[in-house]
Amino acid sequence: MRNFQNKTKIINASRQLRAIARLSLILWALGMVIFLAVLVAGLLKGGNARTVYLAIGGITEMALASMVSLNFYHFFTRLNNGDLFDAKTVGHLTAAGRWWLAYWVLDFSFAVIGNVCLATKMDYTFGQLFASLVVIFVAWLLREAQELQSEQSLTV
């Protein structure tokens, strides 16, 4: 009975988190449109290098962030459907962590290049690096737990 209650809690929580992931996808798409408008306006007004650089970087970062949200959306959708910890579900979590790591690398390098070459005052943190590595680690733990469970089911 307790396992059924835990599964129900996971399904209910994943439904809410899936809604948040869906909302973030909409916001990232809106952000890409805004940055695209800034890029077009910047190019039409003469193409200030800093404005063009920030707009292109913003579009790229929004695209990577939307990939993170999309993989989290698929992850929570599979949890909501009751596919709690199968390989495809864990694969979406792994992909979300990897896209998040790629996003951090882009964000970090974008800020460093902008600060050095264009004298922008962009700051960067290592919080997203830590978060992406935690997501990748949790996905790895789940994958290892799956393998242990399959080995135990074969031996029993």
N, C-alpha and C positions, 0 to 999 in steps of 0.2 A: 504494500500500500504506500509506503514511504517513497519508493522509486516513482510511482505514478504521480504523487504529489510534486516531487522534484521536477519531473518532466513537464508537468502542467505549469509550474512556476517559470521554467526556462522558456516554454512556448509563449507565455504571457509577456515576459520581459522582452523576448525577441521581437514580438509584434510591435512593441513601443519603440525599440531601438531601430527596427526596420523603417518605421515612419520618420525617425530622425535622420536616418541615412538617405531616405527619399527626399526629404526637405533639403539636406545638404547638397544633393545632386542638382536640385533646382537652383539653389543659391550659387553653386559653382558655375552653372551654365549662364546665369544672369551676370556673374562677374566676368566671364569670358566675353559676353556681348558688350559690356561696359568698357573693358580694356580694348576690344576691337574698335569701338567708337572713338576711344582716346587715340588709338594708333592712326586711324583714318584722319581724324581731325589734326593730329600732329603732322602727318605727312602732307596734308593739304595746306597747312600754314607755313610750310617751309622745312619741316623735318628737324626740329631740335633733337640732337642726338640723345640727350638724356630722356626726353619724353618718349621717343621711339624705343629706346632700350627698356625703359620701365614698362611700357605697354606690351612689348613682345615678351618680356619676362613674366609679366602678369598673366598673359594668355597662357603661356607654357605652364606656369605654376598652377593655374586654375585647372588646366587639363589633367595634370598629374594628380591634383587633389581630387578631381572628380573620379579618377580611376581608383583611388583609395576608397572613396565613398561607395562607388559601384560594387567593389569587392566586398565591402562590409554589408551592403544591401543584400547581395546574393548570399552571404554567410548567414545573415539574420533571417532571410527568407527560407533557407533550408532548415534552420533551427525551428522556425515557426511551423514548417510542414512536418516536423517530427523527425527529420533526418539529423539526429543530434550530433553524432560524432563519426560520421562515415568519412571516407577518403575525400570525396568531393567537397564536403563542408569544410574540412580542415584545409583543403587546397585553396578555397576562397580566402580563408584567414591568412594563409601563407602568402598568397598573392597580395592581399591588402598590406601586409607588413613590408613586402618587397617594394611595392609601389610607394609606400610611405617613406622608405629608405631612399628611393630614387628622388622623391620630392625633396627630402632634406638635402641631399647632395646638390640638387639644382638650386635650391634656395640659398645654401651656404656659398656655393661658387658664384651665383648671381650677385649676392651681396658683396663678396670680396672683389669681384671684377668691377662692379659699379663703384665701390669705394675707391679703388685704386685708379681706374681709368677715367671715370666721369665725375669724381669727387662728390658722389652721392653720400648721404649719411644714413645708410641702411645698416641696421644691426641684425645680428643673427644669434640664435641660441642653439643649445645642444639638446633641448627638451624633446624635439621631434625625432632626433636620432635615437635617444633613449626609448621613446615610446615605440618607434618602429622596431627596434631590437627586442623589446618586450613582447610585442605582438608576434614576431617571428619565433621567439623562444617558446611562447605559449603554444603556437601551432606545432612546433617540433615536439613539445611534451605530449600534445594530444596524439600526434602521429605515433610516437613511441608507445603510448598507452594502447592505441589500437593494435599495434603489433603484439604487445604483451597479452592483450585480451584474446587475439586470434590464436596465439600459441597455447594459452590455457584452455581454450575451447577444444583444441586438437588433442591435448593430453588427457582430458577428462573423459 
